[in-house]
Amino acid sequence: MEHRAVKYFREYLRIPTVHPDVEYDDCVKFLESLGTDCGLKCTIHGTSKKPIVLLTWQGTDKNAGSILLNSHMDVVPADKTRWTHDPFEAFKDESGNIYGRGSQDTKEIGIQYVEAIRCLIEEGIQPKRTVYISYVPDEEIGGIEGMGSFINTNEFQNLNIEFALDEGGACPENKLIIFNDERCTAHLKITCKGPTGHGSLLFENTAGEKLVKVLDELMNFRESQVMAVSKLPHPLLYLSYVTTVNLTKVEGGVQNNVVPPELSMTYDVRLSVNTDHEEFFDWIKAICSNAGKDVTYEILEYNPKAPKTETDESNRFWMAIKEALDEMNVEYNVVGCPGATDARFVRRVGIPALGLSPMKNTPILLHSDNEMLNEKVFLEGIDIYKNIIRKLVNC
């Protein structure tokens, strides 16, 4: 017989909360039912278009700071033609691999949180601290109208959150990856202007010449980061310690026989956890200046740095997590997150937050074709969360 948590997980995966036009109604109804079945109070916050579902496990000490367990409901698009199985079928193969968009990001932890608490309730555990399980929208498109808005409300402040857990990542090895920091996103548009005219002429200082100068500088920097990360033992797991620069769009031109008056490039930049942001943008400014007149840059999106969450004796919540993992002989690495998660919003308001998705021995497939999670790994994750939450609620 299939485990109840696996049934819930597969049902959750079948709800297509996929961008760009996410419809959350069915998802909210499912989560309300999930919470009710576990005996947890359910409240809805946010807006009808961007709802936030909050499940509550009430603690005995109203003065004790509460614990937040966060995940997001939304998922990125999936091209069915590139998948072995329909990405919203939640197909389970003979090896127990469950295929579905969101199976690693982050519908798995949304179910694991609840099942872990259900087990603790069945054991008769009385938490000192109240636990809130949040399901937020919008994370995959920046989170501004999800957690980014929620943290600024009186509703959030009244929760008295003292510590938060959010999404982590899969690890191909027999260990957990825990995020205590993350890189910052910067989307840059660099525009180069120059003389225009007939394509048979040789103008000086054209937009194309200036573009090449900027492109060379950024590609040389990118190559240095590729070399740096290639020397690390597991490049995918340690990307947060280098800055990635990727050219994502080139625009401009009038027609084939006209020298363009303007060309632009858009870059997706992820600033490493060790990068001085002011120095980086000064460098971009200098590159543009050195490329010639009328070369400018625009910051389309920028996530300022949030404080790192300490993983030492100064953080009693970390010590509780460490104790739980050590008791289970679970190995782990604490690293920075290479992408952006909702944990950054929480950290910015002074709440320590760690990213932890218990997916050991699992290929990293979030946002990829054939995203999947093995049933045994999923169930093991519930046990890990159960022991972590047991420690957190009474520390």
Residue pairs with C-beta under 8 A, 6 or more apart in sequence:
3 375
3 379
4 115
5 111
5 112
5 115
5 378
5 379
5 382
6 98
6 375
6 378
6 379
8 34
8 111
8 114
8 115
9 90
9 98
9 103
9 107
9 108
9 111
9 378
10 90
10 92
10 98
10 100
11 30
11 90
12 27
12 30
12 102
12 107
12 110
12 111
13 88
13 90
13 98
13 100
13 101
13 102
13 103
13 107
14 88
14 89
14 90
14 100
15 26
15 27
15 30
15 88
16 75
16 88
16 101
17 23
17 24
17 27
17 73
17 74
17 75
17 102
18 74
18 75
18 76
18 77
18 78
18 88
18 101
19 74
19 75
19 76
19 77
19 140
19 141
20 77
22 73
22 74
22 137
24 49
24 50
24 51
24 73
24 137
27 73
27 135
28 44
28 51
28 53
31 42
31 53
31 55
31 73
31 110
31 135
32 42
32 44
32 53
34 55
34 111
34 114
35 41
35 42
35 53
35 55
35 114
35 133
36 42
38 55
38 114
38 117
38 118
38 121
39 121
40 55
40 56
40 57
40 114
40 117
40 133
41 55
41 56
41 58
42 53
42 54
42 55
42 56
43 53
43 54
43 56
44 51
44 52
44 53
44 54
45 51
45 52
45 53
45 54
45 150
45 153
45 155
46 52
46 136
46 137
46 146
46 149
46 150
47 145
50 137
50 138
50 145
50 146
50 149
51 137
52 134
52 135
52 136
52 137
52 146
52 150
53 73
53 134
53 135
54 132
54 133
54 134
54 135
55 114
55 132
55 133
56 130
56 131
56 132
56 133
57 117
57 121
57 127
57 130
57 131
57 132
57 133
58 127
58 130
59 66
59 127
59 128
59 129
59 130
59 131
59 393
60 126
60 127
60 128
61 128
61 129
62 130
64 128
64 129
64 130
64 162
65 129
65 160
65 161
65 162
65 163
66 129
66 130
66 131
66 132
66 159
66 160
66 161
66 162
67 129
67 130
67 131
67 132
67 161
67 162
67 163
67 164
67 165
67 389
67 392
67 393
68 131
68 132
68 134
68 159
68 161
68 163
68 164
68 165
68 346
68 351
68 353
69 109
69 113
69 131
69 132
69 133
69 134
69 164
69 165
69 389
70 133
70 134
70 136
70 147
70 164
70 165
70 166
70 167
70 342
70 343
70 346
71 106
71 107
71 109
71 110
71 113
71 133
71 134
71 135
71 136
71 166
71 167
72 106
72 135
72 136
72 137
72 138
72 139
72 140
72 143
72 146
72 147
72 167
72 342
73 107
73 110
73 135
73 136
73 137
74 137
74 138
74 139
74 140
74 141
74 146
75 101
75 102
75 105
75 107
75 140
76 101
76 105
76 140
76 367
78 87
78 88
78 101
78 369
78 371
79 369
80 86
80 87
82 369
83 99
83 369
83 370
84 99
84 370
85 91
85 99
85 370
87 99
87 100
87 101
87 371
88 100
88 101
89 99
89 100
90 98
90 99
90 100
90 103
91 98
91 99
91 100
92 98
92 99
92 375
93 99
95 374
96 374
96 375
96 376
97 372
97 373
97 374
97 375
98 372
98 373
98 374
98 375
98 378
99 370
99 371
99 372
100 107
100 371
100 372
101 371
102 108
102 371
103 365
103 371
103 372
103 373
104 169
104 170
104 357
104 359
104 362
104 364
104 365
104 366
104 371
104 372
104 373
105 167
105 366
105 367
105 371
106 139
106 167
106 357
108 357
108 359
108 373
108 378
108 381
109 167
109 357
109 381
109 385
110 133
110 135
112 358
112 378
112 381
112 382
112 385
113 133
113 385
113 389
114 133
115 382
116 382
116 383
116 385
116 386
116 389
117 131
117 133
117 389
119 382
119 386
120 127
120 386
120 389
120 390
125 390
125 393
127 393
127 394
128 393
128 394
129 162
129 392
129 393
129 394
130 160
131 389
131 392
131 393
132 159
132 161
134 147
134 150
136 143
136 146
136 147
136 150
136 342
137 145
137 146
138 144
138 145
138 146
138 147
138 148
139 146
139 147
139 341
139 342
142 148
142 301
142 340
143 340
143 342
143 345
146 342
147 342
147 345
147 346
148 342
148 345
150 156
151 345
151 346
151 348
151 349
161 346
161 351
162 317
162 351
163 317
163 351
163 352
163 353
163 392
164 343
164 346
164 351
164 352
164 353
164 354
165 353
165 354
165 355
165 356
165 388
166 179
166 341
166 342
166 343
166 346
166 353
166 354
166 355
166 356
167 341
167 342
167 343
167 355
167 356
167 357
168 176
168 177
168 178
168 179
168 337
168 354
168 355
168 356
168 357
168 358
168 359
169 177
169 179
169 237
169 337
169 355
169 357
169 359
169 364
169 366
170 177
170 357
170 359
170 362
170 363
170 364
170 365
170 366
170 373
171 177
171 237
171 333
171 359
171 360
171 361
171 362
171 364
172 234
172 361
172 362
172 363
172 364
173 234
173 360
173 361
174 331
174 360
174 361
175 330
175 331
175 332
175 333
175 360
176 325
176 330
176 331
176 332
176 333
176 356
176 358
176 359
176 360
176 384
177 237
177 332
177 333
177 335
177 357
178 311
178 321
178 332
178 333
178 334
178 335
178 354
178 355
178 356
179 334
179 335
179 336
179 337
179 341
179 343
179 354
179 355
179 356
180 308
180 309
180 310
180 311
180 334
180 335
180 336
180 354
180 355
181 240
181 273
181 308
181 309
181 335
181 336
181 337
182 240
182 273
182 306
182 336
182 337
182 338
182 339
182 340
182 341
182 343
182 344
182 355
183 239
183 240
183 243
183 244
183 270
183 271
183 272
183 273
183 336
183 337
183 338
183 339
183 340
184 270
184 271
184 277
184 302
184 303
184 304
184 305
184 340
184 344
185 268
185 269
185 270
185 271
185 301
185 302
185 303
185 339
185 340
186 269
186 270
186 271
186 280
186 299
186 301
186 302
186 303
187 266
187 267
187 268
187 269
187 299
187 300
187 301
187 302
188 266
188 267
188 269
188 284
188 297
188 298
188 299
188 300
189 264
189 265
189 266
189 267
189 297
189 298
189 300
190 211
190 214
190 264
190 265
190 266
190 267
190 284
190 288
190 295
190 296
190 297
190 298
191 262
191 263
191 264
191 295
191 296
191 297
191 298
192 207
192 208
192 210
192 211
192 214
192 262
192 263
192 264
192 291
192 292
192 294
192 295
193 207
193 210
193 261
193 262
193 294
193 295
194 203
194 205
194 206
194 207
194 208
194 209
194 210
194 259
194 260
194 261
194 262
194 292
194 294
195 203
195 204
195 205
195 206
195 259
195 261
196 203
196 254
196 258
196 259
196 260
196 261
197 203
197 258
197 259
198 257
198 258
198 259
199 256
199 257
199 258
199 259
200 257
201 259
203 259
205 292
205 293
206 259
206 260
207 252
207 259
207 260
207 261
207 262
207 263
208 259
208 260
208 263
209 292
210 291
210 292
210 294
210 295
211 263
211 265
211 291
213 287
213 290
213 291
213 292
214 265
214 287
214 288
214 291
214 295
215 247
215 265
217 287
217 290
218 245
218 247
218 267
218 287
219 247
221 243
221 245
222 244
222 245
222 246
225 242
225 243
225 244
225 245
228 241
228 242
229 235
229 238
229 239
229 241
229 242
232 238
232 241
236 338
236 364
237 333
237 335
238 335
239 270
239 338
240 272
240 273
240 335
240 336
240 337
240 338
241 272
241 273
241 274
241 335
241 336
242 272
243 269
243 270
243 271
243 272
243 275
243 280
244 268
244 269
244 270
244 338
245 267
245 268
245 269
246 267
246 268
246 269
247 265
247 266
247 267
248 266
248 267
248 268
249 264
249 265
249 266
250 263
250 264
250 265
250 266
251 263
251 264
251 265
251 266
252 260
252 262
252 263
252 264
253 260
253 263
254 260
254 261
266 300
270 338
270 339
271 277
271 280
271 305
272 336
273 308
273 336
277 304
277 305
281 299
284 297
285 297
288 295
288 296
288 297
289 295
303 340
303 344
304 348
306 343
306 344
306 345
306 347
306 348
307 347
307 348
307 350
308 336
308 347
309 315
309 318
309 347
309 352
309 353
309 354
310 318
310 352
311 318
311 322
311 334
311 354
312 318
313 319
315 352
316 395
317 352
317 354
317 392
317 395
318 352
318 354
319 395
320 388
320 391
320 392
320 395
321 354
321 356
321 388
321 391
321 392
323 391
324 384
324 387
324 388
324 390
324 391
325 332
325 384
325 387
325 388
327 387
328 383
328 384
328 387
330 360
330 384
337 343
337 355
341 355
343 353
343 354
343 355
346 353
347 353
356 388
357 381
358 377
358 380
358 381
358 384
358 385
359 373
359 377
359 381
360 377
360 380
361 377
362 373
362 374
362 377
365 371
365 372
